[in-house]
């Protein structure tokens, strides 16, 4: 590759000069961007057409990567829900009212500062015991 570039420089010098080209050479040029496909993918994610043109290739790539992560997470959540749904008929049925979240209700009571320090102390003691063994 270096030899080809050097040969190109020698050819330009012997020909009395040539136009300078910027960017990758024709041999090393990547495949053309499929802009139609990129816009379709952008719209499929729920973004506005106008905002597509404000993006750089890097932000497009990051957005599509994030969408893939989100899609995988949502798939896993649905699989857990399906697994739990299939497993429920084999279990004793809990009271549905206890399972439903109510507005304004915390999921569990808040710990006081003293309770938090007690938990922290128990964890610290357990860590000391594990280090000795």
N, C-alpha and C positions, 0 to 999 in steps of 0.2 A: 504494500500500500504506500509506504514511504517512497519506494522507488518510483512508483507511478506518479506521485505528486512531484517528485524531483524532476522526472522526465517532462511533466507538464510545464514546469517552470522553465526548463531549458528550451522547450519548443516555443514558448511565448517570447523568450529572450531572443532566440534566433529569428523569429518571425517579425521582430520589431515591436513587440508588445501585444497584449491581448486584453480582453475585458476581464475584470476581476469578478469571480463568482463567490457568493456568500452562501452559507448553508451546506447541507450534506451533498456529496456528489451524487450523480444520477445512479451509480452502481449501489451506493449505500442508502438510497432513499427508502424510507419505510413505506408500507402500503398506504394508499390513500385513506383518509379518514372517511368513515361512513356517517356523514352528518345526518342523513335521514334517520338512520338507526339510533343515533345518539339523541335526537330530538324526540323520537318515539319513546325511548327509554325514559327520558326526562319527564315527558307528559304522563307516562304510565306510573311514575312515582307520585304524581299529583301536583307537580309544580306548574307554574304558568309558562306559556310559550315565550312571553317577553323576557322572563328572567333567565331563560337559557342563554341568551346572547350576552348576558352580563358575566357569564362564567368563563374561567380559564380552563384549559385541558386538565390542569391539576385539580381544580375544585370539582370538575365533573367526575374525575376518577375517584376523589375522596367521597363525593356524594353517592356514587354508585356502590362503592365499597361499604359505606355506612348502611345503605339500603339492604345490601346482602346480609350484613350482621343483624339488622333489625328483622329481616325475613326469617333468618335461622332461629332467632330468639322466639319470634311469634310461633314458628312451627313447633319448637320444643314446648312452649306453653300449651299449645293445642294437644300435643301428644300426652303431656302430663294430665291434662283435663280428661282426655279420652281414656287413659289408663285408670284414673280415679273413678270415672263413670262406670267403667266395666267392673271395677272392684267393689263398688258400693253395694250391689245386690247381695253380695256374700256377707255383708256386715250387718250388725244390729243398727237399725236406723236411729240416728240422733234426732233430737228435736230440731226441726227446721228453723224455728224462731231463734234458737241459740246460735245458729250458723250465719244468719243474715246480719249484715252490718246495718246499724241504725244511724240515722243522721244525728250528729252531735255527740255520738258515743265514742269514747276512746276504746281501742281494742283491748287495752288492759290498764289498770290503774298506774299512775306515775309513781316511780320510786322516790322516796325522800333522799336527801343527801346522806343521811346516816345509813340507809339501806344500800346505797351505791358504794359507800366506803366499806361496808361489811362484805359486799361481793368482791370488791377489789382486794381486800385483805385475804379472803379465802383463796382467790386466784394466786396471790403472791405466795401464800403458804404452800399451796399445791406445787408451785414452781420450785420452791426450795426443796421439798421432799423429792421431786423428780431429779433435781440436780445432784442430790446426795446419792441416789441409787444409780 
